[in-house]
Amino acid sequence: MTRRRLLDATLLSAGGLLLAGCAGVGRFPAGVVAPGDPGAAHIAAAGADTDPPAPAALTALLREPAAGAMLMLGEVHDHARLHQARLAWLRAWAASGLRFAIAFEQMDAPRQPALDAARRQPGITARALAEAGGLDFAGWDWPLYQPVVELALQHRLPLVAANLPAVEVAAVARGRSGMSLPPPPDWTESDEAAQRREIDEGHCGVLPPAALAPMALAQRARDAAMAQAMRAARASHGLPVVLLTGNGHARRDLGVARHLAGVLPRERLRCVGFLEAEGEAQPRLLTQADERFDWRVLAAPHARPDPCEALRGRFRAPPARG
């Protein structure tokens, strides 16, 4: 396979492999996990009594709507137990009367008017709302996100479609987009190298070097789109905004937060990684901040086939013809 064909094949899977930054600091590249993971069915039954409570500082931020806080809550896309731990925070906040908007990586920002219109329909279901927001049920494991949409309906919390559509992501990576894509404030060559390295490692080292720069640009375009959606939601609703997204986008150093750094002071812009870690049992909260996250929730890795094997098979060059 030629380098050009391999790059095209990579970009054609914009809804999949270009999500690699979502996995970032997890254990697997996103987009290669089969939807319909059986573990998703157990999210509602997972032990809420073992979920670590949200940091008090986060809850305090949400108690001050005028502060306009923005929270990035990460995920490993197919890890039902980590989804449950995050859901427990959202449920506790809503049950205590806190008001906040919930932004989804899994919904496309241009679908916001359709999402808002669907929300006004009496008796609208969670699935119908997700459809209006453009959620791809073939690519995302809907049972993992359904409880969050239901929570928003129950407590009348605003929903925000935040992502850049896959077709636009691919256009950005191919250099065919009309979008203006300046880098985040204070973006350095070191940041660029780190993001390309994350994409390379997230794709198990199978991508050609020529693919890394356009995919890094596409990743930043998605981060910028989600940041803009969060800003619009804060202006529209006057509430804190909580973004649900892959861990790569939730990072403070390379993700959505970089595009919001000039909008809010650091203490009102918070990032939480929900990560896999060997040797863990029930999810636990780490309070030590690092350059990536203000807090981390760790849980045992989810059992899944080795995604690197799938990627190597997908991009393995065909035998040369004699």
N, C-alpha and C positions, 0 to 999 in steps of 0.2 A: 504494500500500500504506500503510495507516495505521501510525502509530508503534507501536501495540500489536501489530499483526500482524507488523511487522518484528522487534520484540523477541521475540515468540513463535517466529518462524521461526529466529531466532538461537539461542534456548535449546533448541529442539527438536533442534538439532545439537550437543548437549552433548558427544558423543563426538568432535566435530570442531572447530567454531569455538571452543568453550570451552577448547580446548587452545592458544589463541593465545599465552598466556604462555609456553608451552614454547619457541616460536620466539624470542620476546622479542628477544634481541640477535643473532639470526640474520638472514637476509634475507627470510624469507617467513613468513606465518602458517601454523601447523600446521593439519592437518585438511583442507587443500585439495590435498594432494599425493597423487597416485594411488598406491595400493598396488601392489606387484609391480614396483617400479622395476627395470629391467634391470640397473642398476649393482649391485644387491644381490648378484647372482650372483657378482660378482668380489671379494667381501669376503675370502674365504679365500685368493684368489690375489694380493691386493694386496701390494706390496713391503714385507715386514716389516723389511727392512734399512734402509728409509728412514723408519720410524716413530720419532718422537722418544721417547727413554726417559722414564719417569715421573720427576718430580722426586724427588731423594733424600730430601727432607723427608717426602714422602708415604709412601715405602717405609719410612722409619724409624718413622713413626706406626703402620703396620701390623705392625711387628715388636714392638710393645708392646701385646698384647691387653688387658692390665689398664687401659691408658689409655682404652679404650673410644672410640677415635676414630670420627668419622663423616665420610665423604667424599661430596661431591656431584659426580658426573661428568656434565656436560651432553652434549647432542647436538643436531644438526640432523637431524630425524627421517628424512629420505630420503637423507642424504649417506653413501654407503657408505664413502668413503675416511676420513671422520672416525670412523665406527663402527670401522673397522679399526684406526685409531690407538689408540682407547680399548681395544679388545679386546687389543691387544698389551700394554698395561699389565696388564690382568687376567691374561693368560696368563703374563707374566713373574713377577708376584707369586705366582700359584699354583704355578708350576714351582719357585720357590725355597722352597716349603714354607710360605708365609704362609697364615694362616687368616683368613677374613673372610666375612661374610654379604653376599649380593648382593640388593639391593632393586630392584624394577622398578616404574616408573610404569605400565608396560603391563599390570600385573596388579592386580586389585581386592582391597583389604584384606579384605573379608568372605570371600574365597575362601581365606584362609590355611589353615583346617582341611582343606579339600579338597586343597590343594596339599601339605600335610604328609602326608596319607593316601596321596596318589598317590606321593609320594617313597618311601614304605615298600614299595611294590610291587616285587618282583624284576623286573629287566629293563625297567623303565619307560623310555619314550623321551622325548626332549626335547620333542617336540610334545605328547605326552600330558600331560606336566607343565605345559606352557604352557596347554593346554586346561583343566586342573584349576584353574590360577590365574586363569582368566577372560580370557586374552589374546584380543582380537578380531582374528582373522586377516584379516578384510575391511578393518579400519581401520589395522592396523599391518603393516609389511613384514616378515613373519616371518623371511625369510633373514638379515636384519640382526641379529636377536636370538637365533636358533637357536644360533650358536656359543657364546654366553655361557651358555645353559642347558646345553649339552653340556659346557662347561668345569666348571660347577658339579657336574654328574653325575660327571665324571671324577675331580675332586679332592674330592668329597664336601663341597662348600661349601653352607651353608644358602641357600635361596632365600626371598625375602620378597615377598609380594604387598602393594603399598604404596598404591595409588591409591584415591580415592573413586569409587564406581561412577557412571557417567554419569547414571543416573536420579536419583541423590542430588544430583549437581552441578546438574542442572536444577532440582530442588526447592529447593535453596538459592538459586539465582538468582531464582526466582519468589517467594521468601519463604514457601514452603510446607514447609520442612524443620523437623523438631523438634530439629535439632542445635544445641548451644550453640556459638556462633562468636565468642568474644572475639578481638579483634585480637592480633597478636603483641606481646610486651613492647616498650614504648617506641614503638609505632606512632604516627606523627604525621600531621597533615594533609598535610604535604609528601610523606610516603610514599604516602598514599592518592592524591594527585594524580599522583604518578609512576606508580603502578600503572595508574591509569585511562588515562594517556597511553600507556603501553606497549600496553595492550589496543586503544586507538584506532588507534595506528600499526600494530600487528600485524594489524589488520583493514582496513588501507588507507584508513582514514577513512570507511568506508561506514556505520558503525553510528550510529544515532540517539543523541544525548547521554543519553537516558533508559536506554539499555542498558548504559552504562559502569559505573555503580555496582553493579548486581546482578551483572554479570560479574566485576567486581573482587572482590566478596564470594565468588563461586564459586571464583575463582582461589585466594583465601586459604584457602578450605575444603579445596581439594585439597592445598595446601601443608601445612596443619595435619594432614591425614590421613596424608600421607607422613612427616611428622615423627613422628607417633605410632607409625606402623608401624616406623620405625627404632628408636625407643626400646624398643618391645616386643621387637624382634629382639635388641637389645643385651642386654636383661635375660634373654631366653630362652637365648641361645647364649653369652653372655660373650665376644663377639668384636667387633672393629670392623665397622662396617656401611658398605657402599659403595652409594650410590643412583645408579641409571642413569635419567636423566630429561632432559626438554627443558631447554634453556639458561635459559629464564625461571624455571623452578623451581629450577635449580641456582645461581641468583644469591645472593650473600651479602646484598645490600641489600634485595631484595624477595621472595625465595623461601623455600624450606623452611628454610634456615639461620636465618631470623628467628624461627622457632618453636622452634628448638633453642638459642637464644642463652643461655638461663638454665640449660641442662642441662650444657653443656661450655664450657670456656674457649676463646677464639678459636683458639689454636694447635692445638687438637684437633678443630676443626670447619673443614674445608677445602673450597673450592669451585673447580672447574675448568670453564671454558667451552671447548667444542669448536665453533669458530665458522668461518663463511665469511668470507673477506676477498679483495677484488680484488687481483690481482698476486701471489698466492701460487702456489707449485708444489706440492711435496710438503709434507705437514703439518709445521709447525715449532712449537716450544714457546717462548712468551714468559714470562719469569719475573717481569716487573714486575707487581705487584699493583695493582688499582684497587678502586673501591668495589663492583664487581660480583663479581670473581673474584680468587682468589689466583694462579692461573696461567691462561693461555689457550693453546690449540692452534689454530692457524690453517691453513686450507686453501683452495684455490681454490673458488669457488662451483660448485655442481652445476648442470648444464644442466637446466632445467625450464621449462615454460610459465610465463608471468607469472601468479602466483596472484592478483594484484590484479584482473586482468581477469576471472577466474572469479568473484571475490567481487562485483565491480561488476555483473556480469551476473546473479548470483543475487539481489541485493538491489535491483536497479533497479526503481523504482516503475513499475507498468503505466500505459499512457496513460490519461488521464482520459476517461471516457465522455461522449459528447455528449448 
